[in-house]
Amino acid sequence: MTSFFFSFGCTTETVQEEEEKTYVNPVIMGDFPDPSIIRVEDTFYAVGTSNDFAPNYPIYESADLVNWTRIASVFSEPPAWASEDFWAPELFYKEGTFYVYYTTKRKDNGIACIGVATAEDITKGFTDHGIIIEWGEEAIDAYVFQDEDDKLYISWKAYGLTEDRDIEILSSELSADGLSLVGEHWTLTDFTQGWTGAGDEGQSIVKRGDYYYMFYSIGGCCDNRCDYRVMVSRSKDLHDGWEQFPEPILQGGEEWRCPGHGTLVQTAENRDYYMYHSYNATDFEFIGRQGMLDEIVWDEETAWPHFKNGNTPSEEALLPFQNTQQEQITNWEDDFSSDKNLAFWEWDVKVPKPNETLENGDLIISPSHAGVNFLGLRPKMGDYSMVTEVKLSEAQNGIGVYSNQENVLAITASTSEVEVYKIQGGVKKVLAAESLSANQSIFLKYEARDGRYYKFYWSTDETDWQEIQIENTPEFDASFIAQWGFSPRGGFIVDGQSSESASYSFLKVGYVR
């Protein structure tokens, strides 16, 4: 049995809308670019880009397409051959085996390649089988599908084929075990046959009736100048004759911007859904591209697909299943009484992972390298607060917002002072500092608005908070913190110049809706 039903049914189910119950997008909040979704029997699985944070490629599970639970990662640590840019993982399932086809860069030459990994139990991590596609200057955005003849095919976005060929989406047959290419490749975007476009990517291919349909994205994907949007083409021959629908079938609206790079999944009731990413118009790159869901329906007269709720992302839509109730966003806390969350803490893949252990209800983080040691998580929305209690030492340890080693915003404390600092473009600047009396520990807090504006506080009792004034402004504008395509994380900031470990009693994240 395959998880992705490549041959879509030709009949349209009548959707019962009697109760008019709805869900609200996004269905996976926070940074979750390039989502791939499959169904295995009655369970849905989704995986997304992790960029330069590990563990690589977060995996979610759902019974209803709306409520998702993080269950695993593809890799707990990056494969030995890989370095950075962990992009666009694509899930596939066949005969008891999960496959993921993923993009990352080689350590030896920096070229982006597509690798493949497999697992029989998706919750226990994947076994890497190395590179399956290395193509010119760059190969990214794999998509795998099974045709009616049970053959496997893979497609990908290819750069640098020759000096006189543009970026193309290529395809090839796969071996029966899904681990190698078979025969000659061909183009799905043949400019010599009238294809129009540039930089087409994020493709998803399905068969419905007489046609193969390719959903793909065009435009700029990844910052507040983006214009990403979803297109569709079709052909009766997988190898040739693609006809492009002239207009985007999904584009940005007022609340959600730059939608794209998704995959389709079909429910047991033959309803077709597209999971994709989109930026919130307020939080934008400071929180990242979030996981969205919208239903696709088919025009029986023209045989073209369109989104049921129009050509912009739905802020609210009818639930996929009648018995579904969407969970509300809740505040989050870890008191470090167990290791239930340790597997999902994120760190920067470009530097060694900090060492973390639990001791007597505290999280102990030991620095692994000079500079900032970070361990954190993806904020779900731009308006939130983060609070911790840190045991004081000679080192400056605390919490903050982290993009990479060269772009950090933090509030930290030592036995002598509490300070707020930024590292921008690799240059550290202390924004404010206040002296402390003798204490064994101190509570630190920051508040974020729109993921961009920050306030900072400290307290000796977690009740009476002292705000730290920065440059006589009510909020500090940290626009620098979001780098292209890489939304920042929030979490623990540990001083790597010191050999001392940092000790934390808890972490609380509060969301404002």
Secondary structure, 3 states (H helix, E strand, C coil): CECCCCEECCCCCCCCCCCCCEEECCCECCCCCCCEEEEECCEEEEECCCECEECEEEEEEECCCCCCEEEEEEECCCCCCECCCEEEEEEEEECCEEEEEEEEEECCCCCEEEEEEEECCHHHCCEEEEEEECCCCEEEEEEEEECCCCCEEEEEEEECCCCCCCCEEEEEEECCCCCCEEEEEEECCCHHHCCCCCCCEEEEEEEECCEEEEEEEECCCCCCCCCCEEEEEEECECCECCEECCCCCECCCCCEEEEEEEEEEECCCCCEEEEEEEEECCCHHHCCEEEEEEEEEECCCCCCEEECCCCCCCCEEECCCCCCCCCCCCCEEECCCCCCCHHHCEEECCCCCCEEEEECCEEEEECCCCCEEEEEECCCCCCEEEEEEEECCCCCEEEEEEEECCEEEEEEECCCEEEEEEEECCEEEEEEEEECCCCCEEEEEEEEECCCEEEEEEECCCCCCEEECECCECCEECHHHCECCECCEEEEEEECCCCCCEEEEEEEEEECC
